[in-house]
Amino acid sequence: MIDELKRVVIGSPIETARAVHERLNKRTALAVFSSDAMSSSAYATEEILRHLALAGPALLGAAAFQYAGPLAGLIALLLVIVVFSYRQTIAAYPKGGGSYIVCSENLGRLPGLVAGAALLTDYVLTVAVSISAGVFALTSLIRPLAPYSVPIAVAAIFLIALANLRGLRESGTLFAAPTYLFLAIVLTMIAYAALRWASGDEITITPPPGPVAGPGELEFGPESHYEDVGLILLMSSFASGCAALTGIEAIADGVPAFKKPEAHNARVTLVWMAAFLLTMFLGITWLSGYGAIPSNEESILSQIGRGVFGEGLLHTVLQFATAGILFLAANTAFADFPRLASFIARDRFLPRQFTSLGDRLVFSNGIVLLSAASAVLVIIFSARVTNLIPLYAVGVFLGFTLSQAGMVRRWFRLRTPGWQRSAFLNGLGAVTTFIVLWVIIIAKFAEGAWMVVFLIPTIVLIFLGIHKHYVATAKQLSLEGLEPPPALRNTVIVPVSTLHRGVINALKYAEAMAPGNVTAVHISMDEEQTAKVRAKWAKWGGDTPLVVLDSPYRSLVRPLIRYLDEVDRRWDSDVITVVLPEFVPAKWWHALLHNQTAFLLKTALLFRKNRVVVSVPYRLEQ
C-alpha cells in the first residue's frame, strides 16, 4: 500500500538511462540561474528602509532617500566587485566552481567544509526568504490573505518540494517566463517613472494606513523615534540591503549547463545578470524616495507600483510577477541544495543516503531535508522576510569570502599567464566581502545573526563526526592484513512462543543450517500454555530438543539473552544464530493486532557480539 501511495504522489520510477541534462544558451541561462539574484531586488530596498525608519520622521518617505540612495550605491559597488571576482572563478573552473569545490581544492578540507556548511544554510534560508517574500507580494495585493501567510508559505514549500520529488527539470521555458515577466514589468515601471520625472509629471506614492514597520516585529507610529542616525543604524541598514547580492554564485555553480564555449557564455551571462540587478535595485531605491514607507500591510515594491502605474492591471501583473520569480528563486535552491549535499556526502562528510538518486532521478533525501528545514524556519519566523534577513546574509558573505580567498591561493600556486591581475581581482573581492561579513555580524548579531554564527561551526562538527565514523568503519572492514579466518562452528537457537506452521518452517530452516546443533527455546510465563507447547512439541518437534526457561517477571527478552550467554560460555561457540519464526499478515493493519515479539528480540540481539539473527517469514493469505 505504501508503495502504491508513493507511486501516486511521486510518480513511476524513471530509468537512469533517461537522465537528460539540458544545455542552455545565454538567454535561457539568464532565466534559469539568475532568478535568485534578481528576485532579491524585490525586498532588498525594503530592508534598508525598515532599519532607517528607526530614526523616526527624519528618515521616513522621501527623507529616507538621502541615506538609502548612498547605501544602495555602496551595495551596487560591492556587487560589481563580487561579479568581476566570480568572472575569474568561472574562467578557472569551467566544470563548475562553487565555494565548496574551490575552497576544498585550494584552502584545504576544513575551509571547504565551512564553505559547504555556509552554502547549505544559505540554500535553506533562500527557500524561507523567497517563499515568505513571494507570499508578502500576494498579500500586498490581496489583503484578506495576510492572516494566512504562514500556512500559504508552508503549502508553497510543500508543493515545490513535491514537484521536485516528481523530477521537475530545469526547463528553459518553465524558468524563462516568470523571470522575464518580472524583469519586463519592473524595468517598464522604472522607465515609465523616469519619463514622468523627465516630463515634470509628479510621482506620488501613498503608503497604506497603519503603523510604520521596522526590523523584526517592531511597529510604531510615524512620529516615533527609536535611534539617531549613527554608524550602527547605517551599518544595520547596509547589512540588510546586502541581501541584494544573494544568488550571484549560482552561475559559477552551473557553468557545465551552458552551451559551448561554457565559460565564455557563463561570464557574459553573469555580467548581464549584474546589469539587470543593478538597474532594478537602484531604480526601486530611487522610486522609494517618492514617499514609500515600510509597512507590514503592503510591500515597498507594491507601493511603488501603485504610485507609478495606479491601481490597475499593471500593478496586479507586477505583484504576480514578483511572487512568481520569488517562488522560482526558491525552486532554484531545491536543485542546488541536494546536489551540494551529494558532493559533501560523496566525500563522506554527510550520510551516504544523500548521494542516492530517487525513483525520479533526483536526490530525494536532500529535497526532503531542505523542505522540512525551510518550513520550520517559515513557521518560527512567521513568514516575515525582515525576521529572516539577519540570518541570510552571514552565510552568503562567508561563502563569498572563502571562495575568493581560495581563488587567490590558486593563482599564487599555479601562476598561469595573467595571474597577477586575476589574483588582484579575487583578492579585492575577498577583502571586501570579508569586511562586509564582519559588518553584518556586528550589526545583525543581536537580531539573529548569532544563530548562524553558531550554527555553521556546529554543522562543520557534524561533518567531521560523520567523516570520522566512515573512516573508522572503512578501517575496520578493510581486508588489508587479514588472515583467512578458520571455519565457524554454528549453534542455532529457535525461540518458540507457541507451535504453528511458521515455527515448523523456521525449524526446518535451522536444521538445514546446522544439522544436529539446533535447540528450541520456550519462555514460560504460563504453566498451562507451556504444557500445550510441550505436548505439541512431542508430535512436531522431531529430534530437536526443547528447552523451557521460566520467566517469573514475564519478560521474553532477558531470559533468552541469559540463556544465549550461558550457551556461549558452555560450548565456546564461534557464533550463535537465532532463527526467528515470523508470520507476515495479508493486510498492513493486521500487524497492529499482533504482538511484535520478533521485532523486540531482533532489537535486543542486534548489538550483541557473536550473535546472528535470521528471520524466517511465513506469509498469510487472508
C-alpha positions as CSV (number, residue, x, y, z in Angstrom):
1,M,0.0,0.0,0.0
2,I,2.8,2.4,0.9
3,D,4.5,1.7,-2.4
4,E,1.2,2.4,-4.3
5,L,0.7,5.6,-2.4
6,K,4.3,6.6,-3.3
7,R,3.6,5.9,-7.0
8,V,0.5,8.2,-6.9
9,V,2.3,11.1,-5.2
10,I,5.8,10.8,-6.7
11,G,5.2,9.0,-9.9
12,S,6.6,5.9,-11.5
13,P,10.4,5.3,-11.4
14,I,12.5,6.6,-14.3
15,E,15.4,4.6,-15.8
16,T,18.8,6.0,-15.2
17,A,19.4,6.0,-19.0
18,R,16.7,8.6,-19.4
19,A,18.5,11.2,-17.4
20,V,18.7,14.4,-19.6
21,H,20.8,17.5,-18.9
22,E,19.6,20.5,-20.9
23,R,22.3,22.7,-22.4
24,L,21.3,26.4,-22.1
25,N,22.1,29.4,-24.3
26,K,22.8,32.7,-22.6
27,R,19.3,34.0,-22.8
28,T,17.8,30.9,-21.2
29,A,20.6,30.5,-18.7
30,L,20.0,34.1,-17.5
31,A,16.4,33.0,-16.5
32,V,17.5,29.7,-15.0
33,F,20.4,30.9,-12.9
34,S,19.5,34.5,-12.2
35,S,16.1,34.2,-10.6
36,D,17.5,34.0,-7.1
37,A,19.7,37.1,-7.6
38,M,17.3,39.3,-9.5
39,S,14.4,38.4,-7.2
40,S,16.3,39.9,-4.3
41,S,15.6,43.4,-5.7
42,A,12.0,42.8,-4.6
43,Y,12.9,43.1,-0.9
44,A,16.5,44.5,-0.6
45,T,15.4,48.2,-0.7
46,E,12.6,47.5,1.8
47,E,15.1,46.0,4.3
48,I,17.2,49.2,4.1
49,L,14.1,51.4,4.7
50,R,12.9,49.3,7.6
51,H,16.1,50.0,9.5
52,L,16.3,53.7,8.6
53,A,12.7,54.0,9.8
54,L,14.0,53.6,13.4
55,A,15.3,57.2,13.1
56,G,11.7,58.4,13.0
57,P,10.2,61.2,10.8
58,A,13.6,62.4,9.7
59,L,14.1,59.2,7.7
60,L,10.6,58.3,6.5
61,G,9.3,58.6,3.0
62,A,11.2,61.0,0.8
63,A,13.6,61.9,3.6
64,A,14.9,58.3,3.7
65,F,16.4,58.6,0.2
66,Q,19.3,60.8,1.4
67,Y,20.7,57.7,3.2
68,A,19.1,54.9,1.2
69,G,20.5,56.2,-2.0
70,P,24.2,56.3,-0.9
71,L,23.8,52.9,0.8
72,A,22.3,51.4,-2.4
73,G,25.2,52.9,-4.3
74,L,27.7,51.3,-1.9
75,I,25.9,47.9,-2.3
76,A,26.0,48.3,-6.1
77,L,29.8,48.9,-6.0
78,L,30.1,45.8,-3.8
79,L,28.0,43.9,-6.4
80,V,30.4,44.9,-9.2
81,I,33.4,43.8,-7.2
82,V,31.9,40.4,-6.4
83,V,30.7,39.9,-10.0
84,F,34.2,40.6,-11.5
85,S,35.7,38.3,-8.9
86,Y,33.4,35.5,-9.9
87,R,34.2,36.0,-13.6
88,Q,37.7,34.8,-12.6
89,T,36.3,31.8,-10.8
90,I,34.2,30.8,-13.9
91,A,37.3,31.0,-16.1
92,A,39.3,28.9,-13.7
93,Y,36.5,26.3,-13.1
94,P,34.7,25.7,-16.4
95,K,33.2,22.5,-14.9
96,G,31.6,24.4,-12.0
97,G,33.2,26.4,-9.3
98,G,31.0,26.6,-6.2
99,S,32.5,27.7,-2.9
100,Y,32.8,24.1,-1.6
101,I,34.8,22.9,-4.5
102,V,37.0,26.0,-4.7
103,C,37.8,26.1,-1.0
104,S,38.4,22.3,-0.7
105,E,40.8,22.3,-3.6
106,N,42.8,25.4,-2.6
107,L,42.4,26.1,1.1
108,G,42.0,22.6,2.4
109,R,39.4,20.3,4.0
110,L,38.3,22.5,6.9
111,P,37.7,25.8,5.0
112,G,35.9,23.7,2.3
113,L,33.6,22.3,5.0
114,V,32.9,25.7,6.4
115,A,32.0,26.9,2.9
116,G,29.8,23.9,2.4
117,A,28.0,24.5,5.7
118,A,27.5,28.1,4.8
119,L,26.1,27.2,1.4
120,L,23.7,24.6,2.8
121,T,22.5,27.1,5.4
122,D,22.2,29.8,2.6
123,Y,20.0,27.4,0.5
124,V,17.6,26.7,3.4
125,L,17.3,30.5,4.0
126,T,16.9,31.1,0.3
127,V,13.7,29.0,0.3
128,A,12.4,30.5,3.5
129,V,13.1,34.1,2.5
130,S,12.0,33.8,-1.1
131,I,8.7,32.0,-0.3
132,S,8.0,34.5,2.5
133,A,8.6,37.4,0.2
134,G,6.5,35.8,-2.5
135,V,3.6,35.4,-0.1
136,F,4.0,39.0,1.0
137,A,3.8,40.1,-2.6
138,L,0.5,38.2,-2.9
139,T,-0.9,39.5,0.4
140,S,0.1,43.1,-0.6
141,L,-2.3,42.7,-3.5
142,I,-5.0,40.5,-1.8
143,R,-5.1,41.8,1.8
144,P,-7.6,39.3,3.2
145,L,-4.9,36.6,2.7
146,A,-2.5,38.3,5.1
147,P,-3.6,36.3,8.3
148,Y,-2.9,33.1,6.5
149,S,0.7,33.9,5.3
150,V,2.4,31.1,7.3
151,P,0.0,28.3,6.0
152,I,0.3,29.6,2.5
153,A,4.1,29.7,2.7
154,V,4.3,26.2,4.1
155,A,1.9,24.9,1.4
156,A,4.0,26.6,-1.3
157,I,7.2,24.9,0.1
158,F,5.3,21.5,0.1
159,L,4.2,22.0,-3.5
160,I,7.6,23.0,-4.8
161,A,9.2,20.0,-2.9
162,L,6.6,17.7,-4.4
163,A,7.2,19.0,-7.9
164,N,11.0,18.4,-7.4
165,L,10.4,14.9,-6.0
166,R,8.5,14.1,-9.1
167,G,11.5,15.1,-11.2
168,L,10.9,18.8,-12.1
169,R,13.5,19.7,-14.7
170,E,15.3,23.0,-15.1
171,S,13.4,23.6,-18.3
172,G,14.4,26.8,-20.0
173,T,10.8,27.6,-21.0
174,L,9.5,27.0,-17.5
175,F,12.1,29.2,-15.9
176,A,12.2,31.9,-18.5
177,A,8.5,33.0,-18.3
178,P,8.4,34.2,-14.7
179,T,11.9,35.7,-14.8
180,Y,11.4,37.7,-17.9
181,L,7.9,38.8,-16.9
182,F,9.3,40.2,-13.7
183,L,12.3,41.8,-15.5
184,A,10.0,43.4,-18.1
185,I,7.4,44.8,-15.7
186,V,10.0,46.2,-13.2
187,L,12.1,47.8,-16.0
188,T,8.9,49.1,-17.6
189,M,7.9,50.7,-14.2
190,I,11.3,52.3,-13.8
191,A,11.4,53.6,-17.4
192,Y,7.9,54.9,-17.2
193,A,8.7,56.7,-13.9
194,A,11.8,58.2,-15.5
195,L,9.7,59.5,-18.4
196,R,7.2,61.0,-16.0
197,W,10.0,62.6,-14.0
198,A,11.7,64.0,-17.1
199,S,8.4,65.5,-18.3
200,G,7.8,67.1,-14.9
201,D,4.9,64.8,-14.0
202,E,4.9,64.4,-10.2
203,I,5.1,60.9,-8.9
204,T,3.3,60.4,-5.6
205,I,3.4,57.2,-3.5
206,T,0.7,56.8,-0.9
207,P,1.7,54.3,1.8
208,P,-1.1,52.2,3.4
209,P,-2.6,53.5,6.6
210,G,-1.4,52.0,9.8
211,P,1.9,51.8,11.8
212,V,5.3,52.0,10.3
213,A,7.2,48.7,10.1
214,G,10.7,48.4,11.4
215,P,13.0,45.4,11.6
216,G,11.7,42.2,13.1
217,E,8.3,42.5,14.7
218,L,8.7,46.2,15.5
219,E,5.8,48.6,14.5
220,F,5.4,52.2,15.6
221,G,3.7,55.5,14.8
222,P,5.1,57.9,12.2
223,E,6.2,60.3,14.9
224,S,8.1,57.7,16.9
225,H,11.8,58.0,17.3
226,Y,14.0,55.0,18.3
227,E,17.5,55.7,17.1
228,D,19.6,58.6,16.0
229,V,21.2,58.4,12.5
230,G,24.5,57.0,13.6
231,L,27.1,54.4,12.5
232,I,25.3,51.4,14.0
233,L,22.0,52.3,12.3
234,L,23.7,52.8,8.9
235,M,25.7,49.6,9.3
236,S,22.5,47.7,10.1
237,S,20.7,49.2,7.1
238,F,23.6,48.4,4.8
239,A,23.8,44.8,6.1
240,S,20.1,44.3,5.4
241,G,20.5,45.8,1.9
242,C,23.3,43.3,1.1
243,A,20.5,40.8,0.6
244,A,20.6,42.2,-3.0
245,L,23.8,40.1,-3.5
246,T,22.3,36.7,-2.8
247,G,22.3,34.2,-5.6
248,I,25.2,35.6,-7.5
249,E,27.2,32.3,-7.1
250,A,24.6,30.3,-9.0
251,I,26.1,31.0,-12.4
252,A,29.6,29.9,-11.2
253,D,28.0,26.7,-9.9
254,G,26.1,26.0,-13.2
255,V,28.8,26.5,-15.8
256,P,28.6,23.0,-17.2
257,A,24.9,23.6,-18.1
258,F,25.8,26.3,-20.7
259,K,26.3,25.7,-24.4
260,K,29.9,25.8,-25.6
261,P,32.0,27.7,-25.0
262,E,30.7,27.2,-21.5
263,A,33.0,29.6,-19.5
264,H,32.7,32.4,-22.0
265,N,28.9,32.2,-22.1
266,A,28.7,32.0,-18.3
267,R,30.9,35.1,-17.9
268,V,28.8,37.1,-20.3
269,T,25.5,35.9,-18.6
270,L,27.0,36.9,-15.2
271,V,27.6,40.5,-16.4
272,W,24.1,40.7,-17.9
273,M,22.6,39.5,-14.6
274,A,24.5,42.1,-12.7
275,A,23.4,44.8,-15.1
276,F,19.7,44.0,-14.7
277,L,20.0,43.5,-11.0
278,L,21.8,46.9,-10.5
279,T,19.2,48.6,-12.7
280,M,16.3,47.2,-10.8
281,F,17.8,47.6,-7.3
282,L,18.9,51.2,-7.9
283,G,15.7,52.1,-9.7
284,I,13.5,50.7,-6.9
285,T,15.6,52.5,-4.3
286,W,15.2,55.8,-6.3
287,L,11.5,55.4,-6.6
288,S,11.1,54.6,-2.9
289,G,12.2,58.2,-2.3
290,Y,8.8,59.5,-3.6
291,G,7.1,58.6,-0.3
292,A,7.2,54.8,0.2
293,I,7.1,53.8,3.9
294,P,7.8,50.3,5.1
295,S,4.6,48.5,6.3
296,N,3.6,45.0,7.2
297,E,0.4,45.5,5.2
298,E,2.0,46.2,1.8
299,S,5.5,45.8,0.4
300,I,7.6,48.7,-0.8
301,L,7.6,47.4,-4.3
302,S,3.8,47.2,-4.3
303,Q,3.6,50.8,-3.0
304,I,5.9,51.9,-5.8
305,G,3.8,50.0,-8.4
306,R,0.6,51.7,-7.2
307,G,2.3,55.1,-7.3
308,V,3.7,54.7,-10.9
309,F,1.0,52.5,-12.6
310,G,-2.0,53.2,-10.4
311,E,-4.3,50.5,-9.0
312,G,-4.9,48.7,-12.3
313,L,-3.8,45.8,-14.4
314,L,-0.1,46.6,-14.5
315,H,0.1,46.8,-10.7
316,T,-1.6,43.4,-10.5
317,V,0.8,42.0,-13.1
318,L,3.8,43.4,-11.1
319,Q,2.7,41.6,-7.9
320,F,2.0,38.3,-9.5
321,A,5.3,38.5,-11.4
322,T,7.1,39.3,-8.2
323,A,5.5,36.3,-6.5
324,G,6.4,34.2,-9.5
325,I,10.1,35.0,-9.6
326,L,10.4,34.6,-5.8
327,F,8.8,31.2,-5.9
328,L,11.2,30.3,-8.8
329,A,14.1,31.5,-6.7
330,A,13.1,29.1,-4.0
331,N,12.9,26.3,-6.6
332,T,16.5,27.0,-7.7
333,A,17.6,26.1,-4.1
334,F,15.8,22.8,-4.5
335,A,18.1,22.0,-7.4
336,D,21.3,23.3,-5.7
337,F,20.9,22.1,-2.1
338,P,20.5,18.3,-2.9
339,R,23.4,18.5,-5.4
340,L,25.8,20.1,-2.9
341,A,24.7,17.7,-0.2
342,S,25.5,14.8,-2.6
343,F,29.0,16.3,-3.2
344,I,29.7,16.5,0.5
345,A,28.2,13.0,1.1
346,R,30.4,11.7,-1.7
347,D,33.4,13.0,0.3
348,R,32.0,11.1,3.4
349,F,31.0,14.2,5.4
350,L,27.3,13.6,5.2
351,P,25.3,10.4,5.3
352,R,25.7,8.3,2.1
353,Q,21.9,8.4,1.6
354,F,22.4,11.9,0.1
355,T,24.3,10.5,-2.8
356,S,21.4,8.2,-3.9
357,L,19.1,9.2,-6.7
358,G,15.5,8.6,-6.1
359,D,12.9,6.9,-8.4
360,R,12.6,10.1,-10.4
361,L,16.3,10.7,-10.9
362,V,16.5,13.4,-8.2
363,F,18.3,13.5,-4.8
364,S,15.1,12.8,-2.9
365,N,16.7,12.9,0.6
366,G,18.2,16.3,0.0
367,I,14.9,17.7,-1.2
368,V,13.0,16.3,1.9
369,L,15.6,17.8,4.3
370,L,15.6,21.2,2.6
371,S,11.8,21.4,2.6
372,A,11.5,20.4,6.2
373,A,14.2,22.8,7.4
374,S,12.9,25.8,5.4
375,A,9.3,25.1,6.5
376,V,10.4,25.1,10.2
377,L,12.1,28.5,9.6
378,V,9.0,29.9,8.0
379,I,6.9,28.8,11.0
380,I,9.3,30.0,13.6
381,F,9.8,33.4,11.9
382,S,6.1,33.9,11.0
383,A,6.9,34.0,7.2
384,R,8.3,37.5,7.6
385,V,11.3,38.4,5.4
386,T,12.6,41.0,7.8
387,N,12.9,38.4,10.5
388,L,14.9,36.1,8.3
389,I,17.3,38.5,6.6
390,P,19.7,38.8,9.6
391,L,20.3,35.1,9.3
392,Y,20.6,35.2,5.5
393,A,23.5,37.5,4.8
394,V,26.1,35.8,7.1
395,G,26.2,32.5,5.1
396,V,26.2,34.3,1.8
397,F,29.2,36.6,2.5
398,L,31.1,33.8,4.3
399,G,30.8,31.8,1.1
400,F,31.9,34.8,-1.0
401,T,34.9,35.4,1.2
402,L,36.1,31.8,1.3
403,S,35.6,31.3,-2.4
404,Q,37.6,34.4,-3.4
405,A,40.3,33.6,-0.9
406,G,40.6,30.1,-2.4
407,M,40.9,31.7,-5.9
408,V,43.8,33.9,-4.6
409,R,45.6,30.9,-3.3
410,R,45.0,29.1,-6.6
411,W,46.5,32.0,-8.7
412,F,49.6,32.1,-6.5
413,R,50.0,28.4,-6.7
414,L,49.6,27.9,-10.4
415,R,50.9,31.3,-11.7
416,T,49.3,31.0,-15.1
417,P,49.6,33.8,-17.6
418,G,47.9,37.0,-16.3
419,W,47.7,35.5,-12.8
420,Q,48.6,38.8,-11.1
421,R,45.5,40.6,-12.5
422,S,43.3,37.7,-11.6
423,A,44.8,37.4,-8.1
424,F,44.2,41.1,-7.6
425,L,40.5,40.9,-8.6
426,N,39.9,37.9,-6.4
427,G,41.9,39.4,-3.6
428,L,39.9,42.6,-3.8
429,G,36.7,40.5,-3.7
430,A,37.9,38.5,-0.7
431,V,39.0,41.6,1.3
432,T,35.8,43.5,0.5
433,T,33.4,40.6,1.3
434,F,35.4,39.8,4.5
435,I,34.9,43.4,5.7
436,V,31.2,43.3,4.8
437,L,30.9,39.9,6.6
438,W,32.1,41.5,9.8
439,V,29.9,44.5,9.4
440,I,26.9,42.1,9.0
441,I,27.9,40.0,12.0
442,I,28.4,43.1,14.2
443,A,25.3,44.9,13.1
444,K,23.0,41.9,12.9
445,F,24.3,39.7,15.8
446,A,21.6,40.7,18.3
447,E,18.9,40.5,15.6
448,G,19.5,36.8,14.8
449,A,22.9,36.6,13.1
450,W,24.2,34.9,16.2
451,M,22.2,31.8,15.3
452,V,24.1,31.3,12.0
453,V,27.4,32.2,13.7
454,F,26.9,29.2,16.0
455,L,25.1,27.0,13.5
456,I,27.8,26.9,10.9
457,P,30.5,25.6,13.2
458,T,28.0,23.1,14.6
459,I,27.3,21.8,11.1
460,V,31.1,21.5,10.5
461,L,31.5,19.5,13.7
462,I,28.7,17.2,12.5
463,F,30.5,16.8,9.1
464,L,33.7,15.9,10.9
465,G,31.9,13.4,13.2
466,I,30.3,11.7,10.3
467,H,33.6,11.5,8.4
468,K,35.3,10.1,11.5
469,H,32.7,7.3,11.6
470,Y,33.1,6.5,7.9
471,V,36.9,6.4,8.2
472,A,36.7,4.1,11.3
473,T,34.2,1.9,9.6
474,A,36.3,1.5,6.5
475,K,39.4,0.7,8.5
476,Q,37.6,-2.0,10.5
477,L,36.1,-3.5,7.3
478,S,39.4,-3.4,5.4
479,L,40.8,-6.7,4.1
480,E,44.4,-5.4,4.5
481,G,46.4,-7.6,6.8
482,L,43.5,-10.0,7.3
483,E,44.4,-13.7,7.6
484,P,41.9,-16.2,6.2
485,P,39.5,-16.9,9.2
486,P,39.0,-20.5,10.4
487,A,35.7,-22.3,9.8
488,L,33.0,-21.2,12.1
489,R,31.1,-23.5,14.5
490,N,27.4,-22.6,14.4
491,T,24.9,-23.1,17.2
492,V,21.3,-22.4,16.2
493,I,18.6,-21.3,18.7
494,V,14.9,-21.2,17.7
495,P,12.7,-19.2,20.1
496,V,9.2,-20.7,20.3
497,S,6.2,-19.0,21.9
498,T,3.6,-21.4,20.5
499,L,3.7,-24.0,17.8
500,H,2.3,-23.2,14.4
501,R,3.3,-23.6,10.7
502,G,5.6,-20.7,10.8
503,V,7.6,-22.3,13.6
504,I,7.8,-25.6,11.7
505,N,9.2,-23.8,8.6
506,A,11.7,-22.0,10.8
507,L,12.7,-25.2,12.5
508,K,13.4,-27.0,9.1
509,Y,15.5,-24.0,8.0
510,A,17.5,-24.2,11.2
511,E,18.1,-27.9,10.8
512,A,19.3,-27.4,7.3
513,M,21.7,-24.7,8.5
514,A,23.3,-26.7,11.4
515,P,22.2,-30.4,11.4
516,G,22.2,-31.8,14.9
517,N,23.1,-28.5,16.5
518,V,19.7,-26.9,16.9
519,T,17.8,-26.1,20.1
520,A,14.3,-24.7,20.5
521,V,13.7,-22.4,23.5
522,H,10.3,-21.6,25.1
523,I,10.0,-18.8,27.6
524,S,7.4,-20.0,30.2
525,M,5.1,-17.3,31.7
526,D,2.0,-19.6,32.0
527,E,2.2,-23.2,33.0
528,E,-0.9,-24.2,31.1
529,Q,0.4,-22.7,27.9
530,T,3.8,-24.3,28.4
531,A,2.1,-27.7,28.8
532,K,0.4,-27.3,25.5
533,V,3.7,-26.4,23.8
534,R,5.4,-29.5,25.3
535,A,2.5,-31.7,24.0
536,K,2.7,-30.3,20.5
537,W,6.5,-30.4,20.5
538,A,6.4,-34.1,21.2
539,K,4.5,-34.6,18.0
540,W,6.1,-32.0,15.7
541,G,9.5,-31.2,17.2
542,G,11.3,-34.3,15.9
543,D,14.8,-34.8,17.3
544,T,15.2,-31.1,18.2
545,P,15.4,-30.6,21.9
546,L,13.0,-28.1,23.6
547,V,14.4,-26.0,26.5
548,V,11.9,-24.3,28.7
549,L,13.0,-21.2,30.6
550,D,10.9,-19.9,33.5
551,S,10.2,-16.1,33.5
552,P,8.7,-15.1,36.8
553,Y,8.8,-11.4,35.8
554,R,7.0,-12.1,32.5
555,S,10.0,-10.9,30.3
556,L,10.7,-12.5,27.0
557,V,14.0,-10.9,26.2
558,R,16.0,-11.1,29.4
559,P,15.7,-14.9,30.0
560,L,16.6,-15.6,26.3
561,I,19.7,-13.4,26.4
562,R,20.9,-15.0,29.7
563,Y,20.4,-18.4,28.1
564,L,22.4,-17.4,25.0
565,D,25.2,-16.1,27.1
566,E,25.2,-19.4,29.0
567,V,25.3,-21.5,25.8
568,D,28.2,-19.3,24.6
569,R,30.2,-20.0,27.8
570,R,29.3,-23.7,27.9
571,W,30.1,-24.6,24.3
572,D,32.5,-21.8,23.4
573,S,30.7,-21.5,20.1
574,D,32.2,-19.2,17.5
575,V,28.8,-17.9,16.6
576,I,25.2,-18.3,17.8
577,T,22.4,-17.9,15.2
578,V,19.0,-17.1,16.5
579,V,16.3,-18.1,13.9
580,L,13.1,-16.1,14.5
581,P,9.8,-17.5,13.1
582,E,7.6,-14.7,11.8
583,F,4.3,-14.7,10.1
584,V,3.5,-11.8,7.7
585,P,-0.1,-10.6,7.8
586,A,-2.0,-10.2,4.5
587,K,-3.0,-6.6,5.3
588,W,-0.8,-3.9,6.7
589,W,-3.2,-3.1,9.5
590,H,-3.4,-6.8,10.6
591,A,0.1,-6.2,12.1
592,L,-1.4,-3.8,14.7
593,L,-3.4,-6.8,16.1
594,H,-0.4,-8.9,17.0
595,N,2.5,-8.7,19.5
596,Q,5.7,-7.6,17.8
597,T,7.8,-10.2,19.7
598,A,10.2,-10.9,16.8
599,F,10.9,-7.2,16.4
600,L,11.7,-6.9,20.1
601,L,14.0,-9.8,20.1
602,K,15.8,-8.6,16.9
603,T,16.3,-5.2,18.5
604,A,17.7,-6.7,21.7
605,L,20.1,-9.0,19.9
606,L,21.3,-6.7,17.2
607,F,24.2,-5.1,19.1
608,R,25.4,-8.2,20.9
609,K,28.7,-9.8,19.9
610,N,28.8,-13.1,18.1
611,R,25.0,-13.1,17.5
612,V,23.4,-13.6,14.1
613,V,19.7,-13.1,13.8
614,V,17.7,-14.7,10.9
615,S,14.0,-14.1,10.3
616,V,12.1,-16.8,8.5
617,P,8.8,-15.3,7.3
618,Y,5.6,-17.3,6.8
619,R,3.1,-15.3,4.7
620,L,-0.6,-15.4,5.5
621,E,-3.0,-15.4,2.6
622,Q,-6.1,-13.9,4.4
